[in-house]
Amino acid sequence: MYINDKILIGKNDETEVNLLLEKANRHGIITGASGSGKTITLKVLAESFSDARVPVFLVDVKGDLAGMTLPGNIDSVKERAEKMKLADFNMKSYPTNFWDMYGVKGHPIRTTVSSLGADLLSRMLDLTNAQEGVLAMVFRIAKDENKEIIDLKDLQSMLKYVGENAKEYSLKYGNVTTQSVGAIQRCLLKLEEQGGDLFFGKPDFDIKDFMKYSPIDGRGYINVFDATTLFRKPTLYAIFLLWLLNTLYDTSPEVGDLPKPKLVFFLDEAHLIFSEMPEHIIKNLTGIVKLIRSKGIGLYFISQSPSDIPDEILSQLGNRVQHVLRYYTKADEKSIKAACNSFRDNPNFKTEDVITELKTGEALVSVQTEEGEPSIVQRVKILPPQSMMGAIDDSIREDVIKDGMFYGKYENKIDPESAFEKINKEKEEKIQKELEEQKLEEQARIDAEKQKQEEQYQEYHSVLRKDGVNYTTPTQTKTVKTTTKKKVGRPKKSKIEKATDRVTNTALNTVGRRIGNSIFKRLFK
């Protein structure tokens, strides 16, 4: 609950625990056993940041955070607020935007493969050095030849195109092996099977759309990202999360310590995130957690136990809310001791005893002080949320989406001319050119054959004229077609032999007529 420029997280009979806004970008963690009240704490913090005019991004894994868009309506919440003597507590809704990478339960979020970049994509796919080099080469060739890589089909086309023309590119860009191309294509196929073709495309998502404020009262929008489906696709989810944080880091200027964060991220069910993430992605995420604080971004992880979070990330989380932990095994005992050691001791109780006996809605809380040190741990009751608990009807969700400021901006996927279309167009043009060249070659062959025949006719004509025969070529007389029966056993004559026969017959007929006329005249002289 936002009161007096502070966020009231919880209280007991003697004290209140408030999160200072200027220390909210020191990140935080909310942990505890199932059913201990983690989701309540998350909602209270998210609502308070919104009231403090700080936009919020929530990863909703279970689908129970969408109730932010409606006011609370549970009598037990009102009773709890009265018992805790919370002044000005009232049920209310919060400005909400719904997002979903698949575009089903919110506005779709997309980016282009070019925007993601070869380096980040290589890390996400865990490529070898050789494969990473080939991928970087493909991106460079695409840029030099103005073939934009927008989606996965563009990238697959570019890989195939470069592989087929490896010899032409090797001198300028470096060696390309079919093994590396094939390995990258297999990784992309797995990514596509998880729904990557939906994530990559246009229009590009503008990360600044997370940082919006209500035009009515100036409260920060709570962006609820539905991950109920995406969580079942670990590789794609890891790529999405890393892209999101990388984009935030790359596009946000250094601001140092602000009076309040520019944006706060809540990553629910973090134990599932880190258990599914490859080691190389966890390493990249660790680096972002360490550096993004200076960009004015706060990250809050929600999990069952602090041991679910990698130690390097855990050490960066300055604001801590610990709900009850249960003790069943030696591993649980170790986790409890680790959680207790992360708090500054309170002289009024023993942390190891209290952490296992906390009631639902109670927590051990430690926040950053004005000096940047962790406060002494306090056992408090967490405030109740002011918005509705639980999921909402699909009809209500749809109304919120359609009435929102982003409806129509991202809904329709655009597929402009890019690498895939340009490569196919070039292939068609190449085939058409080859066909035209074949036609020209065939025509040249026919013309050459005609010329050769004509030369042969002229040669026979010259010979006959020397013998005193008035010869007319077949091209100067009308040709009469005759049909003859083919004799069995007679070999088929060639075109030249047939032409020779025609010339010879014509010459003999002419000579015969002249001889006959001479004899006839002598007889009747």
Secondary structure by P-SEA (a helix, b strand, c coil): ccccccccccccccbbbbbbcccccccbbbbbcccccaaaaaaaaaaaaaaacbbbbbbcccccccccccccccaaaaaaaaaacccccccccccbbbbbcccccccbbbbccccccaaaaaaaacccaaaaaaaaaaaaaaaaaccccccaaaaaaaaaaaaaaccccccccccccaaaaaaaaaaaaaaaaacccccccccccccccccccccccccbbbbbbbcccccccaaaaaaaaaaaaaaaaaacccccccccccbbbbbcaaaaaaaaccaaaaaaaaaaaaccccccbbbbbbccccccccaaaaaaccbbbbcbbbbccaaaaaaaaaaaaaccccccccaaaaaacccccccbbbbbccccccccccbbbbbbbccccccccaaaaaaaaaacccccccccccccccaaaaaaaaaaaaaaaaaaaaaaaaaaaaaaaaaaaaaaaaaaaaaaaaacccccccccbbbbbbbbccccccccccaaaaaaaaaaaaaaaaaaaaaaaaaaaaaac
